[in-house]
Amino acid sequence: MSEYLNAWNLKEKDFPSDGSLEDKLLFCVQYAVLSPSTYNTQPWFFRVGSDYIDIYADRRYGLPVIDPDDRMLELSCGSTLYCLCIALRNFGFVPDIELLPDSDNSDLMARVGVEFNPDKAILSVGEKELFNVITKRHGSRSVFTDKNIDAVALHKLQKVVEEHDSWLHICDDDEKKQIFQMVAEADAVQASSKPFRRELAAWVHPMRKYSGDGMPHYNMGFKEVMGDFTPSVIRRFDMDGKKVGVEEMMEATPILAVIGANETLSKGRLSCGEAYMHMGLQAEVLGISLSSLGQVTEVPDLRLRLHDVIDCHGRAHLVLRMGYTKSKTYTPRRSLSQVVEFVGGRKIDVSKYNNCSGTGFFGKIGKLFLAK
Ligand SMILES: Cc1cc2nc3c(=O)[nH]c(=O)nc-3n(C[C@H](O)[C@H](O)[C@H](O)COP(=O)(O)O)c2cc1C
């Protein structure tokens, strides 16, 4: 499984300055695939042309039980779009984004026109910091320390989300308690569904180590996940394999927030995905860990109740825990040759790319990172 962790071993200095335009664009795509996605499904596909990169939703990686409308799948594509554009700008490209450019092709999420113009593609100091943490960011499933997040940092996170026609609602204590009760309800509803448990079992399966996706670090067998106790252990957060109750979730979560978009449907999902990635990188810069709780917005009745509790407009997409932790777990990424094609038909030389070979830092100590 370790070779798939090499994706995190990207070095800015390895940018192929003397390479072809296609080589340069491919290098940038390596950053884009480090984006978060539901169950680490990585539901994106890139077509690299001479002056554009198309991002497709790869609906083969849909999750029909928890995400029947591909809402979170498209949100994940928005995340990879944001990450791609920061990387492009870092390496001298000016990206020109068109969301949903082809009304006859609902899989084409975005076309990113690229002009190589280092004089124009300048990252601010803050944006450079965001670029620098793309290879460090990771979601957390830990208990957070009781250290609070200060108001300035929270305000900063809200501001970056608002840049993408989205919002970040910070919950007060009463809302926090109500939402954690809803998390428990959502877990109970979902865990009682065999199709839900079956779908989850497929993505935490140890054999995922051979495909470079999913969450193989849970190292849980099929029978274990099919038991209706386990899913909420996985989806809330780790506490030595114990299921945590509402009070414990409250204690281990300094801040609970909800992220959503002003617009609904695909455009709102993509914007919210961009906001989610931007916020994830900003949080990493500030040393704050994020943990996503998808269950409340996956169960229709509970999502509507969530909207009432926080009195929001548009569409609430994800509940987020925020806090501080030292724990680091990286998830694997599929190899580039599985997620990219060149428009002209050129083949990807797999020997040149980090996540296509089994060597390197992450390759060697991958087991450590994946160990729970
Ligand atoms: C739309 C969306 C929903 C998610 N829902 C959950 C969730 O309910 N529980 C959870 O532990 N992680 C959730 N995650 C986090 C993913 O599991 C995580 O991004 C993925 O495993 C890749 O890991 P990384 O973020 O560390 O790169 C979600 C992520 C996205 C984008």
Ligand as a Chemical Component Dictionary entry (heavy atoms), coordinates in Angstrom:
data_LIG
# 
_chem_comp.id                   LIG 
_chem_comp.type                 NON-POLYMER 
_chem_comp.pdbx_formal_charge   0 
_chem_comp.three_letter_code    LIG 
# 
loop_
_chem_comp_atom.comp_id 
_chem_comp_atom.atom_id 
_chem_comp_atom.alt_atom_id 
_chem_comp_atom.type_symbol 
_chem_comp_atom.charge 
_chem_comp_atom.model_Cartn_x 
_chem_comp_atom.model_Cartn_y 
_chem_comp_atom.model_Cartn_z 
_chem_comp_atom.pdbx_ordinal 
LIG C1  C1  C 0 -17.883 15.729 1.111 1  
LIG C2  C2  C 0 -17.022 15.030 2.151 2  
LIG C3  C3  C 0 -17.643 14.336 3.197 3  
LIG C4  C4  C 0 -16.862 13.710 4.188 4  
LIG N1  N1  N 0 -17.485 13.056 5.230 5  
LIG C5  C5  C 0 -16.737 12.475 6.201 6  
LIG C6  C6  C 0 -17.342 11.811 7.334 7  
LIG O1  O1  O 0 -18.568 11.764 7.467 8  
LIG N2  N2  N 0 -16.542 11.266 8.282 9  
LIG C7  C7  C 0 -15.195 11.314 8.171 10 
LIG O2  O2  O 0 -14.495 10.811 9.064 11 
LIG N3  N3  N 0 -14.570 11.932 7.111 12 
LIG C8  C8  C 0 -15.314 12.519 6.139 13 
LIG N4  N4  N 0 -14.707 13.152 5.078 14 
LIG C9  C9  C 0 -13.226 13.181 5.006 15 
LIG C10 C10 C 0 -12.706 12.117 4.037 16 
LIG O3  O3  O 0 -12.886 10.838 4.584 17 
LIG C11 C11 C 0 -11.234 12.402 3.742 18 
LIG O4  O4  O 0 -11.157 13.618 3.032 19 
LIG C12 C12 C 0 -10.608 11.306 2.878 20 
LIG O5  O5  O 0 -10.505 10.119 3.611 21 
LIG C13 C13 C 0 -9.211  11.715 2.394 22 
LIG O6  O6  O 0 -8.376  11.999 3.499 23 
LIG P1  P1  P 0 -7.627  13.388 3.665 24 
LIG O7  O7  O 0 -8.685  14.467 3.765 25 
LIG O8  O8  O 0 -6.847  13.246 4.942 26 
LIG O9  O9  O 0 -6.767  13.602 2.472 27 
LIG C14 C14 C 0 -15.451 13.784 4.097 28 
LIG C15 C15 C 0 -14.848 14.482 3.030 29 
LIG C16 C16 C 0 -15.619 15.089 2.059 30 
LIG C17 C17 C 0 -14.952 15.830 0.918 31 
# 
loop_
_chem_comp_bond.comp_id 
_chem_comp_bond.atom_id_1 
_chem_comp_bond.atom_id_2 
_chem_comp_bond.value_order 
_chem_comp_bond.pdbx_ordinal 
LIG C1  C2  SING 1  
LIG C2  C3  SING 2  
LIG C2  C16 DOUB 3  
LIG C3  C4  DOUB 4  
LIG C4  N1  SING 5  
LIG C4  C14 SING 6  
LIG N1  C5  DOUB 7  
LIG C5  C6  SING 8  
LIG C5  C8  SING 9  
LIG C6  O1  DOUB 10 
LIG C6  N2  SING 11 
LIG N2  C7  SING 12 
LIG C7  O2  DOUB 13 
LIG C7  N3  SING 14 
LIG N3  C8  DOUB 15 
LIG C8  N4  SING 16 
LIG N4  C9  SING 17 
LIG N4  C14 SING 18 
LIG C9  C10 SING 19 
LIG C10 O3  SING 20 
LIG C10 C11 SING 21 
LIG C11 O4  SING 22 
LIG C11 C12 SING 23 
LIG C12 O5  SING 24 
LIG C12 C13 SING 25 
LIG C13 O6  SING 26 
LIG O6  P1  SING 27 
LIG P1  O7  DOUB 28 
LIG P1  O8  SING 29 
LIG P1  O9  SING 30 
LIG C14 C15 DOUB 31 
LIG C15 C16 SING 32 
LIG C16 C17 SING 33 
# 
